[in-house]
Amino acid sequence: MKLTIIPALVLSLLVVSLPLSAKVSMPSIFGDNMVLQRNTKVAIYGTAGPDERVTVEVSWDRE
């Protein structure tokens, strides 16, 4: 009985989380491994829904 409950629980969690993905769109100029000058101001732009939260992280402070 437990063997059927666990897959059903995982499947239901996956189905519930599908609508939670954000529809954020960025221009093709921004991408993985792009290079920016350190400690400068850069304008980042794109589109998202009115209540979407967007976070930009830089990696130069990580060591």
mmCIF file of the N, C-alpha and C atoms, coordinates in Angstrom:
data_MODEL
# 
_entry.id   MODEL 
# 
loop_
_atom_site.group_PDB 
_atom_site.id 
_atom_site.type_symbol 
_atom_site.label_atom_id 
_atom_site.label_alt_id 
_atom_site.label_comp_id 
_atom_site.label_asym_id 
_atom_site.label_entity_id 
_atom_site.label_seq_id 
_atom_site.pdbx_PDB_ins_code 
_atom_site.Cartn_x 
_atom_site.Cartn_y 
_atom_site.Cartn_z 
_atom_site.occupancy 
_atom_site.B_iso_or_equiv 
_atom_site.pdbx_formal_charge 
_atom_site.auth_seq_id 
_atom_site.auth_comp_id 
_atom_site.auth_asym_id 
_atom_site.auth_atom_id 
_atom_site.pdbx_PDB_model_num 
ATOM 1   N N  . MET A 1 1  ? 0.818  -1.192 0.000   1.00 0.00 ? 1  MET A N  1 
ATOM 2   C CA . MET A 1 1  ? 0.000  0.000  0.000   1.00 0.00 ? 1  MET A CA 1 
ATOM 3   C C  . MET A 1 1  ? 0.866  1.260  0.000   1.00 0.00 ? 1  MET A C  1 
ATOM 4   N N  . LYS A 1 2  ? 1.952  1.266  0.808   1.00 0.00 ? 2  LYS A N  1 
ATOM 5   C CA . LYS A 1 2  ? 2.827  2.431  0.864   1.00 0.00 ? 2  LYS A CA 1 
ATOM 6   C C  . LYS A 1 2  ? 3.516  2.672  -0.475  1.00 0.00 ? 2  LYS A C  1 
ATOM 7   N N  . LEU A 1 3  ? 3.756  1.612  -1.232  1.00 0.00 ? 3  LEU A N  1 
ATOM 8   C CA . LEU A 1 3  ? 4.435  1.759  -2.513  1.00 0.00 ? 3  LEU A CA 1 
ATOM 9   C C  . LEU A 1 3  ? 3.585  2.499  -3.530  1.00 0.00 ? 3  LEU A C  1 
ATOM 10  N N  . THR A 1 4  ? 2.289  2.494  -3.400  1.00 0.00 ? 4  THR A N  1 
ATOM 11  C CA . THR A 1 4  ? 1.437  3.238  -4.326  1.00 0.00 ? 4  THR A CA 1 
ATOM 12  C C  . THR A 1 4  ? 1.159  4.655  -3.838  1.00 0.00 ? 4  THR A C  1 
ATOM 13  N N  . ILE A 1 5  ? 1.278  4.890  -2.560  1.00 0.00 ? 5  ILE A N  1 
ATOM 14  C CA . ILE A 1 5  ? 1.019  6.226  -2.019  1.00 0.00 ? 5  ILE A CA 1 
ATOM 15  C C  . ILE A 1 5  ? 2.153  7.184  -2.366  1.00 0.00 ? 5  ILE A C  1 
ATOM 16  N N  . ILE A 1 6  ? 3.385  6.735  -2.279  1.00 0.00 ? 6  ILE A N  1 
ATOM 17  C CA . ILE A 1 6  ? 4.532  7.616  -2.528  1.00 0.00 ? 6  ILE A CA 1 
ATOM 18  C C  . ILE A 1 6  ? 4.552  8.124  -3.969  1.00 0.00 ? 6  ILE A C  1 
ATOM 19  N N  . PRO A 1 7  ? 4.436  7.272  -5.005  1.00 0.00 ? 7  PRO A N  1 
ATOM 20  C CA . PRO A 1 7  ? 4.401  7.813  -6.371  1.00 0.00 ? 7  PRO A CA 1 
ATOM 21  C C  . PRO A 1 7  ? 3.204  8.731  -6.614  1.00 0.00 ? 7  PRO A C  1 
ATOM 22  N N  . ALA A 1 8  ? 2.069  8.421  -6.012  1.00 0.00 ? 8  ALA A N  1 
ATOM 23  C CA . ALA A 1 8  ? 0.900  9.285  -6.171  1.00 0.00 ? 8  ALA A CA 1 
ATOM 24  C C  . ALA A 1 8  ? 1.139  10.643 -5.526  1.00 0.00 ? 8  ALA A C  1 
ATOM 25  N N  . LEU A 1 9  ? 1.805  10.671 -4.398  1.00 0.00 ? 9  LEU A N  1 
ATOM 26  C CA . LEU A 1 9  ? 2.121  11.928 -3.723  1.00 0.00 ? 9  LEU A CA 1 
ATOM 27  C C  . LEU A 1 9  ? 3.105  12.751 -4.545  1.00 0.00 ? 9  LEU A C  1 
ATOM 28  N N  . VAL A 1 10 ? 4.129  12.114 -5.076  1.00 0.00 ? 10 VAL A N  1 
ATOM 29  C CA . VAL A 1 10 ? 5.113  12.820 -5.903  1.00 0.00 ? 10 VAL A CA 1 
ATOM 30  C C  . VAL A 1 10 ? 4.447  13.373 -7.155  1.00 0.00 ? 10 VAL A C  1 
ATOM 31  N N  . LEU A 1 11 ? 3.614  12.588 -7.802  1.00 0.00 ? 11 LEU A N  1 
ATOM 32  C CA . LEU A 1 11 ? 2.917  13.042 -8.999  1.00 0.00 ? 11 LEU A CA 1 
ATOM 33  C C  . LEU A 1 11 ? 1.997  14.217 -8.695  1.00 0.00 ? 11 LEU A C  1 
ATOM 34  N N  . SER A 1 12 ? 1.291  14.176 -7.591  1.00 0.00 ? 12 SER A N  1 
ATOM 35  C CA . SER A 1 12 ? 0.402  15.285 -7.248  1.00 0.00 ? 12 SER A CA 1 
ATOM 36  C C  . SER A 1 12 ? 1.187  16.556 -6.935  1.00 0.00 ? 12 SER A C  1 
ATOM 37  N N  . LEU A 1 13 ? 2.344  16.438 -6.311  1.00 0.00 ? 13 LEU A N  1 
ATOM 38  C CA . LEU A 1 13 ? 3.178  17.618 -6.049  1.00 0.00 ? 13 LEU A CA 1 
ATOM 39  C C  . LEU A 1 13 ? 3.706  18.218 -7.343  1.00 0.00 ? 13 LEU A C  1 
ATOM 40  N N  . LEU A 1 14 ? 4.067  17.381 -8.291  1.00 0.00 ? 14 LEU A N  1 
ATOM 41  C CA . LEU A 1 14 ? 4.528  17.883 -9.586  1.00 0.00 ? 14 LEU A CA 1 
ATOM 42  C C  . LEU A 1 14 ? 3.414  18.603 -10.334 1.00 0.00 ? 14 LEU A C  1 
ATOM 43  N N  . VAL A 1 15 ? 2.224  18.062 -10.300 1.00 0.00 ? 15 VAL A N  1 
ATOM 44  C CA . VAL A 1 15 ? 1.092  18.683 -10.983 1.00 0.00 ? 15 VAL A CA 1 
ATOM 45  C C  . VAL A 1 15 ? 0.742  20.020 -10.339 1.00 0.00 ? 15 VAL A C  1 
ATOM 46  N N  . VAL A 1 16 ? 0.813  20.100 -9.032  1.00 0.00 ? 16 VAL A N  1 
ATOM 47  C CA . VAL A 1 16 ? 0.501  21.345 -8.328  1.00 0.00 ? 16 VAL A CA 1 
ATOM 48  C C  . VAL A 1 16 ? 1.552  22.413 -8.611  1.00 0.00 ? 16 VAL A C  1 
ATOM 49  N N  . SER A 1 17 ? 2.815  22.027 -8.763  1.00 0.00 ? 17 SER A N  1 
ATOM 50  C CA . SER A 1 17 ? 3.882  23.012 -8.948  1.00 0.00 ? 17 SER A CA 1 
ATOM 51  C C  . SER A 1 17 ? 3.995  23.517 -10.378 1.00 0.00 ? 17 SER A C  1 
ATOM 52  N N  . LEU A 1 18 ? 3.351  22.899 -11.343 1.00 0.00 ? 18 LEU A N  1 
ATOM 53  C CA . LEU A 1 18 ? 3.443  23.352 -12.731 1.00 0.00 ? 18 LEU A CA 1 
ATOM 54  C C  . LEU A 1 18 ? 2.984  24.792 -12.935 1.00 0.00 ? 18 LEU A C  1 
ATOM 55  N N  . PRO A 1 19 ? 1.859  25.229 -12.382 1.00 0.00 ? 19 PRO A N  1 
ATOM 56  C CA . PRO A 1 19 ? 1.444  26.612 -12.602 1.00 0.00 ? 19 PRO A CA 1 
ATOM 57  C C  . PRO A 1 19 ? 2.310  27.636 -11.872 1.00 0.00 ? 19 PRO A C  1 
ATOM 58  N N  . LEU A 1 20 ? 3.225  27.214 -11.040 1.00 0.00 ? 20 LEU A N  1 
ATOM 59  C CA . LEU A 1 20 ? 4.049  28.143 -10.273 1.00 0.00 ? 20 LEU A CA 1 
ATOM 60  C C  . LEU A 1 20 ? 5.254  28.656 -11.045 1.00 0.00 ? 20 LEU A C  1 
ATOM 61  N N  . SER A 1 21 ? 5.495  28.163 -12.245 1.00 0.00 ? 21 SER A N  1 
ATOM 62  C CA . SER A 1 21 ? 6.660  28.616 -12.998 1.00 0.00 ? 21 SER A CA 1 
ATOM 63  C C  . SER A 1 21 ? 6.398  30.007 -13.570 1.00 0.00 ? 21 SER A C  1 
ATOM 64  N N  . ALA A 1 22 ? 7.412  30.842 -13.532 1.00 0.00 ? 22 ALA A N  1 
ATOM 65  C CA . ALA A 1 22 ? 7.289  32.215 -14.002 1.00 0.00 ? 22 ALA A CA 1 
ATOM 66  C C  . ALA A 1 22 ? 7.536  32.283 -15.501 1.00 0.00 ? 22 ALA A C  1 
ATOM 67  N N  . LYS A 1 23 ? 6.881  33.204 -16.156 1.00 0.00 ? 23 LYS A N  1 
ATOM 68  C CA . LYS A 1 23 ? 7.064  33.436 -17.582 1.00 0.00 ? 23 LYS A CA 1 
ATOM 69  C C  . LYS A 1 23 ? 7.916  34.697 -17.748 1.00 0.00 ? 23 LYS A C  1 
ATOM 70  N N  . VAL A 1 24 ? 9.208  34.545 -17.554 1.00 0.00 ? 24 VAL A N  1 
ATOM 71  C CA . VAL A 1 24 ? 10.140 35.661 -17.665 1.00 0.00 ? 24 VAL A CA 1 
ATOM 72  C C  . VAL A 1 24 ? 10.837 35.563 -19.009 1.00 0.00 ? 24 VAL A C  1 
ATOM 73  N N  . SER A 1 25 ? 10.916 36.666 -19.722 1.00 0.00 ? 25 SER A N  1 
ATOM 74  C CA . SER A 1 25 ? 11.533 36.687 -21.044 1.00 0.00 ? 25 SER A CA 1 
ATOM 75  C C  . SER A 1 25 ? 12.681 37.689 -21.048 1.00 0.00 ? 25 SER A C  1 
ATOM 76  N N  . MET A 1 26 ? 13.842 37.243 -21.503 1.00 0.00 ? 26 MET A N  1 
ATOM 77  C CA . MET A 1 26 ? 15.021 38.105 -21.592 1.00 0.00 ? 26 MET A CA 1 
ATOM 78  C C  . MET A 1 26 ? 15.460 38.191 -23.048 1.00 0.00 ? 26 MET A C  1 
ATOM 79  N N  . PRO A 1 27 ? 16.017 39.321 -23.472 1.00 0.00 ? 27 PRO A N  1 
ATOM 80  C CA . PRO A 1 27 ? 16.547 39.419 -24.824 1.00 0.00 ? 27 PRO A CA 1 
ATOM 81  C C  . PRO A 1 27 ? 17.722 38.459 -25.014 1.00 0.00 ? 27 PRO A C  1 
ATOM 82  N N  . SER A 1 28 ? 18.011 38.101 -26.243 1.00 0.00 ? 28 SER A N  1 
ATOM 83  C CA . SER A 1 28 ? 19.073 37.129 -26.515 1.00 0.00 ? 28 SER A CA 1 
ATOM 84  C C  . SER A 1 28 ? 20.467 37.675 -26.213 1.00 0.00 ? 28 SER A C  1 
ATOM 85  N N  . ILE A 1 29 ? 20.597 38.973 -26.004 1.00 0.00 ? 29 ILE A N  1 
ATOM 86  C CA . ILE A 1 29 ? 21.910 39.539 -25.667 1.00 0.00 ? 29 ILE A CA 1 
ATOM 87  C C  . ILE A 1 29 ? 22.379 39.065 -24.292 1.00 0.00 ? 29 ILE A C  1 
ATOM 88  N N  . PHE A 1 30 ? 21.435 38.732 -23.411 1.00 0.00 ? 30 PHE A N  1 
ATOM 89  C CA . PHE A 1 30 ? 21.774 38.209 -22.094 1.00 0.00 ? 30 PHE A CA 1 
ATOM 90  C C  . PHE A 1 30 ? 21.785 36.691 -22.158 1.00 0.00 ? 30 PHE A C  1 
ATOM 91  N N  . GLY A 1 31 ? 22.819 36.071 -21.590 1.00 0.00 ? 31 GLY A N  1 
ATOM 92  C CA . GLY A 1 31 ? 22.883 34.615 -21.624 1.00 0.00 ? 31 GLY A CA 1 
ATOM 93  C C  . GLY A 1 31 ? 23.861 34.073 -20.609 1.00 0.00 ? 31 GLY A C  1 
ATOM 94  N N  . ASP A 1 32 ? 23.980 32.754 -20.603 1.00 0.00 ? 32 ASP A N  1 
ATOM 95  C CA . ASP A 1 32 ? 24.915 32.091 -19.703 1.00 0.00 ? 32 ASP A CA 1 
ATOM 96  C C  . ASP A 1 32 ? 26.345 32.455 -20.086 1.00 0.00 ? 32 ASP A C  1 
ATOM 97  N N  . ASN A 1 33 ? 27.185 32.570 -19.096 1.00 0.00 ? 33 ASN A N  1 
ATOM 98  C CA . ASN A 1 33 ? 28.617 32.841 -19.268 1.00 0.00 ? 33 ASN A CA 1 
ATOM 99  C C  . ASN A 1 33 ? 28.907 34.175 -19.947 1.00 0.00 ? 33 ASN A C  1 
ATOM 100 N N  . MET A 1 34 ? 27.988 35.117 -19.870 1.00 0.00 ? 34 MET A N  1 
ATOM 101 C CA . MET A 1 34 ? 28.278 36.436 -20.427 1.00 0.00 ? 34 MET A CA 1 
ATOM 102 C C  . MET A 1 34 ? 29.231 37.169 -19.486 1.00 0.00 ? 34 MET A C  1 
ATOM 103 N N  . VAL A 1 35 ? 29.979 38.092 -20.011 1.00 0.00 ? 35 VAL A N  1 
ATOM 104 C CA . VAL A 1 35 ? 31.002 38.800 -19.239 1.00 0.00 ? 35 VAL A CA 1 
ATOM 105 C C  . VAL A 1 35 ? 30.552 40.241 -19.021 1.00 0.00 ? 35 VAL A C  1 
ATOM 106 N N  . LEU A 1 36 ? 30.566 40.668 -17.762 1.00 0.00 ? 36 LEU A N  1 
ATOM 107 C CA . LEU A 1 36 ? 30.266 42.051 -17.403 1.00 0.00 ? 36 LEU A CA 1 
ATOM 108 C C  . LEU A 1 36 ? 31.450 42.615 -16.641 1.00 0.00 ? 36 LEU A C  1 
ATOM 109 N N  . GLN A 1 37 ? 31.666 43.910 -16.775 1.00 0.00 ? 37 GLN A N  1 
ATOM 110 C CA . GLN A 1 37 ? 32.744 44.533 -16.025 1.00 0.00 ? 37 GLN A CA 1 
ATOM 111 C C  . GLN A 1 37 ? 32.353 44.594 -14.558 1.00 0.00 ? 37 GLN A C  1 
ATOM 112 N N  . ARG A 1 38 ? 33.298 44.274 -13.719 1.00 0.00 ? 38 ARG A N  1 
ATOM 113 C CA . ARG A 1 38 ? 33.057 44.211 -12.282 1.00 0.00 ? 38 ARG A CA 1 
ATOM 114 C C  . ARG A 1 38 ? 32.807 45.597 -11.698 1.00 0.00 ? 38 ARG A C  1 
ATOM 115 N N  . ASN A 1 39 ? 31.890 45.647 -10.717 1.00 0.00 ? 39 ASN A N  1 
ATOM 116 C CA . ASN A 1 39 ? 31.576 46.860 -9.947  1.00 0.00 ? 39 ASN A CA 1 
ATOM 117 C C  . ASN A 1 39 ? 31.131 48.031 -10.820 1.00 0.00 ? 39 ASN A C  1 
ATOM 118 N N  . THR A 1 40 ? 30.386 47.756 -11.862 1.00 0.00 ? 40 THR A N  1 
ATOM 119 C CA . THR A 1 40 ? 29.807 48.810 -12.691 1.00 0.00 ? 40 THR A CA 1 
ATOM 120 C C  . THR A 1 40 ? 28.295 48.647 -12.696 1.00 0.00 ? 40 THR A C  1 
ATOM 121 N N  . LYS A 1 41 ? 27.603 49.659 -13.140 1.00 0.00 ? 41 LYS A N  1 
ATOM 122 C CA . LYS A 1 41 ? 26.150 49.590 -13.255 1.00 0.00 ? 41 LYS A CA 1 
ATOM 123 C C  . LYS A 1 41 ? 25.800 49.084 -14.651 1.00 0.00 ? 41 LYS A C  1 
ATOM 124 N N  . VAL A 1 42 ? 24.898 48.114 -14.702 1.00 0.00 ? 42 VAL A N  1 
ATOM 125 C CA . VAL A 1 42 ? 24.459 47.532 -15.965 1.00 0.00 ? 42 VAL A CA 1 
ATOM 126 C C  . VAL A 1 42 ? 22.936 47.517 -15.974 1.00 0.00 ? 42 VAL A C  1 
ATOM 127 N N  . ALA A 1 43 ? 22.346 47.979 -17.051 1.00 0.00 ? 43 ALA A N  1 
ATOM 128 C CA . ALA A 1 43 ? 20.888 47.949 -17.182 1.00 0.00 ? 43 ALA A CA 1 
ATOM 129 C C  . ALA A 1 43 ? 20.465 46.561 -17.658 1.00 0.00 ? 43 ALA A C  1 
ATOM 130 N N  . ILE A 1 44 ? 19.695 45.876 -16.840 1.00 0.00 ? 44 ILE A N  1 
ATOM 131 C CA . ILE A 1 44 ? 19.152 44.564 -17.187 1.00 0.00 ? 44 ILE A CA 1 
ATOM 132 C C  . ILE A 1 44 ? 17.672 44.768 -17.477 1.00 0.00 ? 44 ILE A C  1 
ATOM 133 N N  . TYR A 1 45 ? 17.204 44.283 -18.608 1.00 0.00 ? 45 TYR A N  1 
ATOM 134 C CA . TYR A 1 45 ? 15.808 44.484 -18.964 1.00 0.00 ? 45 TYR A CA 1 
ATOM 135 C C  . TYR A 1 45 ? 15.216 43.208 -19.548 1.00 0.00 ? 45 TYR A C  1 
ATOM 136 N N  . GLY A 1 46 ? 13.913 43.133 -19.512 1.00 0.00 ? 46 GLY A N  1 
ATOM 137 C CA . GLY A 1 46 ? 13.173 41.983 -20.016 1.00 0.00 ? 46 GLY A CA 1 
ATOM 138 C C  . GLY A 1 46 ? 11.709 42.157 -19.659 1.00 0.00 ? 46 GLY A C  1 
ATOM 139 N N  . THR A 1 47 ? 10.928 41.103 -19.813 1.00 0.00 ? 47 THR A N  1 
ATOM 140 C CA . THR A 1 47 ? 9.510  41.183 -19.494 1.00 0.00 ? 47 THR A CA 1 
ATOM 141 C C  . THR A 1 47 ? 9.119  40.059 -18.543 1.00 0.00 ? 47 THR A C  1 
ATOM 142 N N  . ALA A 1 48 ? 8.151  40.348 -17.704 1.00 0.00 ? 48 ALA A N  1 
ATOM 143 C CA . ALA A 1 48 ? 7.601  39.366 -16.767 1.00 0.00 ? 48 ALA A CA 1 
ATOM 144 C C  . ALA A 1 48 ? 6.212  39.841 -16.370 1.00 0.00 ? 48 ALA A C  1 
ATOM 145 N N  . GLY A 1 49 ? 5.487  38.998 -15.689 1.00 0.00 ? 49 GLY A N  1 
ATOM 146 C CA . GLY A 1 49 ? 4.159  39.365 -15.214 1.00 0.00 ? 49 GLY A CA 1 
ATOM 147 C C  . GLY A 1 49 ? 4.251  40.441 -14.148 1.00 0.00 ? 49 GLY A C  1 
ATOM 148 N N  . PRO A 1 50 ? 3.157  41.136 -13.863 1.00 0.00 ? 50 PRO A N  1 
ATOM 149 C CA . PRO A 1 50 ? 3.194  42.240 -12.899 1.00 0.00 ? 50 PRO A CA 1 
ATOM 150 C C  . PRO A 1 50 ? 3.555  41.822 -11.478 1.00 0.00 ? 50 PRO A C  1 
ATOM 151 N N  . ASP A 1 51 ? 3.270  40.603 -11.090 1.00 0.00 ? 51 ASP A N  1 
ATOM 152 C CA . ASP A 1 51 ? 3.575  40.167 -9.729  1.00 0.00 ? 51 ASP A CA 1 
ATOM 153 C C  . ASP A 1 51 ? 4.751  39.208 -9.669  1.00 0.00 ? 51 ASP A C  1 
ATOM 154 N N  . GLU A 1 52 ? 5.510  39.075 -10.750 1.00 0.00 ? 52 GLU A N  1 
ATOM 155 C CA . GLU A 1 52 ? 6.645  38.161 -10.779 1.00 0.00 ? 52 GLU A CA 1 
ATOM 156 C C  . GLU A 1 52 ? 7.836  38.779 -10.064 1.00 0.00 ? 52 GLU A C  1 
ATOM 157 N N  . ARG A 1 53 ? 8.593  37.950 -9.380  1.00 0.00 ? 53 ARG A N  1 
ATOM 158 C CA . ARG A 1 53 ? 9.798  38.404 -8.690  1.00 0.00 ? 53 ARG A CA 1 
ATOM 159 C C  . ARG A 1 53 ? 11.005 37.956 -9.507  1.00 0.00 ? 53 ARG A C  1 
ATOM 160 N N  . VAL A 1 54 ? 11.882 38.884 -9.824  1.00 0.00 ? 54 VAL A N  1 
ATOM 161 C CA . VAL A 1 54 ? 13.064 38.600 -10.632 1.00 0.00 ? 54 VAL A CA 1 
ATOM 162 C C  . VAL A 1 54 ? 14.294 38.920 -9.800  1.00 0.00 ? 54 VAL A C  1 
ATOM 163 N N  . THR A 1 55 ? 15.264 38.008 -9.779  1.00 0.00 ? 55 THR A N  1 
ATOM 164 C CA . THR A 1 55 ? 16.494 38.191 -9.026  1.00 0.00 ? 55 THR A CA 1 
ATOM 165 C C  . THR A 1 55 ? 17.678 38.047 -9.963  1.00 0.00 ? 55 THR A C  1 
ATOM 166 N N  . VAL A 1 56 ? 18.610 38.977 -9.885  1.00 0.00 ? 56 VAL A N  1 
ATOM 167 C CA . VAL A 1 56 ? 19.849 38.912 -10.662 1.00 0.00 ? 56 VAL A CA 1 
ATOM 168 C C  . VAL A 1 56 ? 20.985 38.707 -9.676  1.00 0.00 ? 56 VAL A C  1 
ATOM 169 N N  . GLU A 1 57 ? 21.773 37.656 -9.879  1.00 0.00 ? 57 GLU A N  1 
ATOM 170 C CA . GLU A 1 57 ? 22.899 37.359 -8.997  1.00 0.00 ? 57 GLU A CA 1 
ATOM 171 C C  . GLU A 1 57 ? 24.202 37.467 -9.773  1.00 0.00 ? 57 GLU A C  1 
ATOM 172 N N  . VAL A 1 58 ? 25.211 38.039 -9.134  1.00 0.00 ? 58 VAL A N  1 
ATOM 173 C CA . VAL A 1 58 ? 26.548 38.104 -9.730  1.00 0.00 ? 58 VAL A CA 1 
ATOM 174 C C  . VAL A 1 58 ? 27.444 37.099 -9.025  1.00 0.00 ? 58 VAL A C  1 
ATOM 175 N N  . SER A 1 59 ? 28.463 36.653 -9.716  1.00 0.00 ? 59 SER A N  1 
ATOM 176 C CA . SER A 1 59 ? 29.301 35.601 -9.137  1.00 0.00 ? 59 SER A CA 1 
ATOM 177 C C  . SER A 1 59 ? 30.668 36.104 -8.688  1.00 0.00 ? 59 SER A C  1 
ATOM 178 N N  . TRP A 1 60 ? 30.977 37.380 -8.855  1.00 0.00 ? 60 TRP A N  1 
ATOM 179 C CA . TRP A 1 60 ? 32.328 37.816 -8.519  1.00 0.00 ? 60 TRP A CA 1 
ATOM 180 C C  . TRP A 1 60 ? 32.569 37.942 -7.024  1.00 0.00 ? 60 TRP A C  1 
ATOM 181 N N  . ASP A 1 61 ? 31.533 37.894 -6.209  1.00 0.00 ? 61 ASP A N  1 
ATOM 182 C CA . ASP A 1 61 ? 31.742 37.940 -4.760  1.00 0.00 ? 61 ASP A CA 1 
ATOM 183 C C  . ASP A 1 61 ? 31.897 36.552 -4.154  1.00 0.00 ? 61 ASP A C  1 
ATOM 184 N N  . ARG A 1 62 ? 31.722 35.517 -4.951  1.00 0.00 ? 62 ARG A N  1 
ATOM 185 C CA . ARG A 1 62 ? 31.855 34.142 -4.451  1.00 0.00 ? 62 ARG A CA 1 
ATOM 186 C C  . ARG A 1 62 ? 33.288 33.669 -4.622  1.00 0.00 ? 62 ARG A C  1 
ATOM 187 N N  . GLU A 1 63 ? 33.778 32.958 -3.641  1.00 0.00 ? 63 GLU A N  1 
ATOM 188 C CA . GLU A 1 63 ? 35.129 32.396 -3.755  1.00 0.00 ? 63 GLU A CA 1 
ATOM 189 C C  . GLU A 1 63 ? 35.162 31.010 -3.199  1.00 0.00 ? 63 GLU A C  1 
# 
